Amino acid sequence: MTSDLLKKIDDAINFIKTKTSIVPEVGIILGTGLGSLANEITSNVVLNYKDIPHFPLSTVESHQGKLHFGKLSEKNVIVMQGRFHFYEGYSMQQITFPVRVMKKMGVKTLIISNAAGGVNPSYKKGDIMIIKDHINLLGDNPLIGQNEDELGPRFPDMSEPYSQNLIKLSEEIASQKKIKTQTGVFTAMSGPTLETRAEYKFLQKIGTDAVGMSTIPEVIVAVHMSLQVLGFSIITDECDPEKLQVLNLEDVINVATKTEPSLREIIKGVISQL
């Protein structure tokens, strides 16, 4: 008997297939201020999340809520222009539902990006961090509950959630293009509040380089479904607990938008070599 989750995945895919025949190889999830990569997709078919069965809706400013199908760097891609967050009130299963759909449509590689606070004192606004590992402080996990054996194992191994090969490739491409990058550990907390001084001190002590409110649920599900994953954070603010300044969303979006062209070049370069 088909489970409710598998039926929902099929419902979404069957609808999408009435709109496009593209079989994507690469899935991309664009975070805050990073949506302009979608403008470079050719043969672009655009669907609104609200029209796709069982898709949540983006409620955050700068997340446009559109799913793009087309070609980028000569590869078939599916691109989420806007994502979902735990703090919006969605369950972990809802947040990660699009990743399930991507995999079932043919995606083998997931590239995911976010805007994050720089906890590492050496990080500066506008830095691009390639994610090498993560710490889940969201207080939940999208795999809690009955496991769907058709989708992945009950206890997926997380010793290499982010592909070492893709990290190395990203570093090489960034070097070729003379784009400075960091490589570090991303921690996710639930939000929507930003962290306190004491929390930033704690994050530093446990080995966090950048902190945000997303990404990890999607990565866990991607690993569960045997996708190779590449993750990026744009550092939009410096989180020195001794020198904290009041931060607003406009500042975050402005920094992400200014840095996005450099990240876009790295992502396109990676995709061209997949």
N, C-alpha and C positions, 0 to 999 in steps of 0.2 A: 504493500500500500504506500502511495506517495505521501510524504509528510507535508505539513503545512508550509514549511520553509522551501522545500523543493518545488512545490506547486507555485509559490509566489515567484521564485526565480524563473520558472517556465513562463508564467504569465508575463513578466517583464520582457523576457527575451522574445516571446512570440509577438508582442506589440512592437518592439524595436525592429524586428525583421520585416514588419509591414512598411517601415519607413526607410530602411537601408539594407543593402545586401553586403555591406563591408564586413569582413571578418578581421577583427583587430588583433594585432600581435602584441601591442604595447598599451597598457593602461596608464593614464596620468591623472593625478589628483592635485589640483591647484589650490593653494591656500590664500590667505589674506593678502590682497594687493598683487597677486601673481596671475591674474586672469588673462593678461594680454597674449600669452603664448597661444591661446585659442585662435587669435587673429591670423596666425601663420599656417593654419591647417588648410590644405587644398582639398578640392572635391568634398567640401564640408557639408555635412547634414547635421542640423541642430535640432535637438529635442528639448522641450522644457520638462524639468523634473515633474511638474504638476500633472503632466499628461501620461507619464509612465506608471503603470500599475505598481503599487506598493513602494514607490520611491518617496522618501521624506521630502520636505521642502526646506531650502536654505532660508534662515530667518536673520542672518547676520549681514550687516552692511558690507558691501564689496564682494559678497558671494552671490553670483548672478543666477545660479540654479539652472544651468544649461548643460546638456550632454552633447558633446561634439563627436562626430565620426568622420574620418577622412585620412589624408596622408600628411605625414610630417617626416622630413628627412627620408623620403621614399619608403616609409614604413606605414602600414595601416595602424591607426591609433584610435583609441576612445579616450576622450578627455572630459573630466569633470571640472566644470568652471564653477567652483563653489562646492563646499563639503558640509558635513553635518557634525555637530559637537554634542558631547554628553550634557553640557550645561544648558543646551536648548531644550532639554527634557526628553530627548530621544533615548531609547534603549541602545545598548551596545550592538544588539542584533540589527536594529534599524540603521545605525551609523555605518555598519559594515556591509549592509545588503548590496550596495553597488559593486563592491569588490567580488562578491559571490557571482553577480551577473557577469562582470568582466571575464572572470575565469571561465565560466560556462560558455562564453561567446568565443573563446579562443586565445585570450590574453595569456602570455607566458611571463611577461615582465611588468612589474608595477613600479612607476616612478612617482614619488609623493613629496610634496613640498609644504612648508608652513612658514609663518612668521613667528619668531621666538625671541625671548629675552636672553641676553648674553650673561650667563652666570660666571663663566670663566673670566677673571679680571683682565686677561690679555685680549679679549674680544672687543671689537668696536662696532658701532652702528654701521650697517651696510655690509658687514662681513657675510660671506656665504660659508655655512658649515655643512660639510658632508657628514651625514649621520653614520657613525660606525657601530653604535649600540644604543640601547635605551633602558630607561627605568620607568616602570609603570606605577605611578602613584595616583591613578584615577579612582582606585577603590573598587574596580570592577574589571571584568574580562569578558569579551564577546563569546568565548567558548564555554562559559558556564551554562549548565543545562544539558539536556540530552544531546549526545554527539551524533551528527549525521555522518555515518561511515562512508557514504558516497562522496562526501566533500573532503574528508581528511581524517587523520587519526585522532583518537581520544586524547593522547598526550603528545602533541607535536613538540619536537626538539627546537629550542630557541637559542642554541649555541652560536648560530650565525644568522640572525634575522635579516641583516643587510649584507648583500652579496659582496664579498671581498674583491672579486674580480671587477665588479662595477664601480666599487669605490676607487680602485687603482686606475681604472679607465677614466673616471671623472677627474681624478687628480692630474693625469697625463694631459687630458684635453684642456683643463684649466691652465696648466703650465704652458701649453702650446699657444694659448690665446692670451697669455699674460694676465690671467684673472687670479687674484689672490683668493685662496680658500683655506678654511680651517677643517679639521676632521675631529669630531668629538661625540660625546654622549648626550642624547636628548632625553629629557624627563618630561612626562606629561602629568599635569595636575588638573583637577576637574574644572576650576574656574567657576563662574565668570569673574570672580575677584582676582586681582593681581596679588602677588605674594607679599608677605610682610618681611620686614628686615630679618627677623628670626628665621623665617622660612628660607630666605635666600642663603643665610649662613648655613642652615642645615643642608640645602641642596649642594652647596660648595663642598661640604664635608663628605657627602656620599658619592662625589665624583661626577656631578652634573656639569656640563659645559653650557647647555642652553635649555630653557624651559618654555613649554607652551601648553596648549589645551586640546591637542588633537593628535593625529597621526598614528599613535601606538595601536588603537583598536584595529585600524585598517591593516596595519603591518602584521598583527597577530593572525588575522584571518587570511591574509595573503600567504603567510608561512604555513598555516593550516592546510591551504590548498596547493602547496608546492610551487608558488610563484617565486621568482627571484625578485628582490626588492632593492631599490635605490632611493635613499631619502636625503632631502636637503632642508636646511633651515636658513632663512634670512634673518640675521640678527638686527632687530629693529630698535632695541634699547639696551642700555648697559645697566646691569642689575647689581652694582656694588652696594652692599647693604649699608655702607658708611656714607654713601654719596647719592642716595636715592632722590630722584626728582619725580614730580607728578607727571603721569603719562596719560595721554588720551589716544583714542582710536585713530584720529586724524594723523597724529605723528607716526603711528605704526604704519598706516597705509602709505604715507608719503615716503618713508624710508624704503619700504618694500617695493614700491613702484619705481623708485630711482635705481634700485639694485637689480630689479627683475631682468633688464636686458642682458646682464652678464650671466645670470642663472639660465636664461633662455638659451644662450649660446652653448653653455655646457650641456644642457639637456639635449639640444639638437645634435650636438657632436656625439653624445653617447648613443642616441637612437640610430644615428647613421652607421654605427659600428656593431649594432646588435645582430 
